[in-house]
Amino acid sequence: MTSTDWSAGVQGTGHHAEVNGLKLYYETHGAGRPLILLHGGLGSGEMFGPILPALTERHQVIAPDLQGHGRTADIDRPIDIRLMADDIAALIDHLGLDQPDVVGYSLGGGVALLTLKDTPMYQLYQRVAPRPGDFPRLLDKMGAGMARDFDLTEQVRGIQVPTLIAAADADMAPPSHYAEIFELLDGGLRDGGWMGEGRPRGGHALAILPGLTHYNVFSSPLFAAVTLAFLDSEPS
């Protein structure tokens, strides 16, 4: 049996935040504009060790361990990306962050999408609900109702923040799948033009990273490079 050391000697500052009945572990690295970095299934924040030095050059990276992963103990509730998105939204509130960037890999990508989608709803619920602590229970009931077939086409079309879709060229789905998602965001439908005038409205982008798979893309310097280029680019 072999083991993989992803830490690459990177040392962060560890903390715990009490959110939604969970003692959520997270580490902070570096300084600058906040970037929430969400790991893949069965992993932890340490998965990003090889690319943390690049990410922390201009960002404060906050790397939580999701429910039941890494140093965050499991609790008596389902593993559900909706609930984990609520945990991350609560962590953002706990840290007092104003519109941090959110980057997720695999499972973390799904959590990131719903965190961006649900954060305003979470804030509204916390402001007006008679029992704000019931939010996870509400999500449980909604999750049960949505446990059948789902189609997120309209939700993707409705994304209002600049979004980068990044995938490996040998990912779990073919590149054409990610191109279809990009099309939902007005991407790949026309020539971008000399001055970028034909690029997707909303600032969205697509990156297919060569020579990688679903299982190593998260630690590739290419992933860090395209993420930083996207986050640091000026809107066109």
N, C-alpha and C positions, 0 to 999 in steps of 0.2 A: 504494500500500500504506500502511496506517496501523498505528500501534502503540498499545498501551494501557499507560499508566503507572498501575499499581495501588499504587505505593509510598506515595503521598500524603505524602512527606517523612518517613515514620516510620523512624527509625534504631534498629536493635537491635544487640546484641552477638553477633557471629558466632563459632561454634566448630565443630570437627570431632570426632566420636567414632568410634573404630574399633570397629565392631560387625559380626560375621558376615562378615568379609572386606571390608566396605564402609566407606569413609571418609564417614560420614554428616554432612552439614552441617546445622546448626540455629542458629537465632537465639533469643535471649532478650529479652523486652521486659517492663518493669514489675516489680512486686513484689506478693506476696500468695500466695494459694492457687494451686498449679501447675495450669496448663491446657495440655495438649498439643493443638496446633492443626494439623490435617492437610489439606493442599491437594488439589485435584482433579487429574485426569489432564492431562498436558502443561503443568501450571502449576508453581508453587513457593509457598513461604510468603509471598512478596510479594503474592499474590492478595488477602490479607486486609488489605492496607494501609489501605483506607478505614475498616475497623471496628476496627483495632487500638487506637486511642485509647479507645474505649468498653470493649473487653475488658480493657485493662490498668489500668482504674481501680481494680479490686479483685483482679486476678489477675496472677501472673507467667506470661506466655504464652511457651511454648516451641514454636517453629515449625520443624519439620524440613523438609528437601527430600528427598522419597522417592527410592528407587533410580532413577538415570538422569534425574532431574528437577532443575531449578535448578542449584545448586552442588554437588550430589552426583553424582559420575561413575558411569556404569554399570559393572557387573562381569559376568563370564561366568556368568550364571544367568538363568532366565526372570523376566519381570515378572509376579509372582504376589502377590496380596494376602496370602496366607498367609505368604510369606517377608517381605514388607514389614511385616506385623504383628509378626513375630518381631524385625525390626529395631527397631521402636518399643518392644517389650517390653524389648529389650536396652538401648535408650537410657534407658528409665525406670530400669532397674537401674544403669546407668552413672552416672546423675545422683543416685541414691539417693533417688528420690521415693517417698513413701508414698501410694499410692492417688490419683494425680492425676486431675483431670477430663480426659476425652478428647473432643474435638470434631472431626468430620471432615466434609468436603464431597465429594460425588460419590465418586470413587475413594477419597479419604481417609475417607469414611464407612464403606466396606467394610473398610478397614484398621483403623479404630477399633473396629468390631464384633468383628473377630477378635483384636485386641489385648486387649480386655476379656475375650474368651472364653479366649484362650490363655495369658494371663499366668500363672495358677497352674500350668498344665501346664509352661510354660517354666521356672518356678522349681523345680518338682519335678524336671524333667529335669536342670537344672543341679546339683541337689543329689545325685542318685542315679546318674546315668549314668556308665559307665566312661570315656566320651569326650564330655564336655559340648559340645565344638565340633562334634559330629555333628548337632546339632539341625536346622540348615538342610537337611542331607542327608535326614534323616528327613521333614521337611516336603516336600521334593521328591518323595520316594517316595509319600507320602500324597496329594500334589497330583495325581500321575499317576494314582493309583487313583481319584481323585474327579473326573477330568476329563470324566466323562460328565454326563448330566442330574443336577441336584441339586435338593433340596427342603430348605430351611432352616426349615421350619415349626416343628419341635420345638425346634430351637436357639433360635429367637426366643421361643417359649413358655417356655424354660428360663432366660431372662435374669434374673439375680438382682440387678442394680444398677438404680437408677432411670434410665430411658432416655427421652430426648426424640426423637420422630420429627418432623423438620422438613422441609418440602418447599414448593416454590413452587406456586401454584395453576395454573400452566401448565408443570409440570415434565416430565421425560421420560416419566413414567407419570402416569395420571390421579389426582386426589385420592382416588378410591375405593380405589386400590391401597394407599396409605398408611393409609387408614382400616382396611383389612383387616389390615395389620400391627399397627395399634393394637388391633384386636380380639383378636389373638393374645396381647396383653399385658393382657387383661381390660379394655380401654378401649372406650368407646362402646356398651356393652351395656345401660346403664340410666341413669336420671336420677342425676346426681351428688349431688343433695341440697343442702339449705340449708347444711349444715355440711361439705360435701365427703365425707360418709360413703359416698357411692356411687361415688366416684372409683376408678380402677384400683388394685387392691392392688399394692403394689410401688413406687408413686410415679411411674408412667410418665405421659407426656403426649404430645399430638399438636398440632402447629402447622402450619396451611396458610397460607402467607404470600401476601397478595394483591398482584396487579400485578407478579409476578416470574416468571422462567423459570429453568430449570436453569443457565443461563449467566450469570445476574447475581445469583442469590440469595445467593451467598457474600459479596458485597461490600455487601449491603443493610444499613442500620441496623436494619431489622426483624429480620434474622437475629441480629445482636448482641443486640438487646433481648430476644428470646425466649430466646436461649441464656443470657444473664445471669439473667433472671427464673427460669429453670428451675434453674440451678446454685445460685443464692442462696436458693431457697425452702426453707423448713423442711418436713421430711416431715410429711404429715398423719397 
